[in-house]
């Protein structure tokens, strides 16, 4: 059976601060829902180095000013708490595809 494990790219301005918080919340949520994914964190300036072969989903806390061909989910609600459940559900749907 083929490995269908998805790869998530967590992105923020520096690739350190908010992407770490969002990555931890997302990965905890996915594990609680019986889903598994690999992930990498990076800064938004490095996004042009990535393509569909590198990631199945971008979860960003900042504006993504590039066309990557990878679906992008805005994850700032995971920092503010307002609308966080919808963001997590959207991420789950992408991972389950």
ABEGO torsion letter per residue (X at the ends): XBBABBBBBBBBAAGABAAAAAAAAAAAAAAAAGBBBBBBBBBAAAAAABBAAABABBBBABBBABBAGBBBBBAAAAAAGBGAAAAAAAAAAAAAX
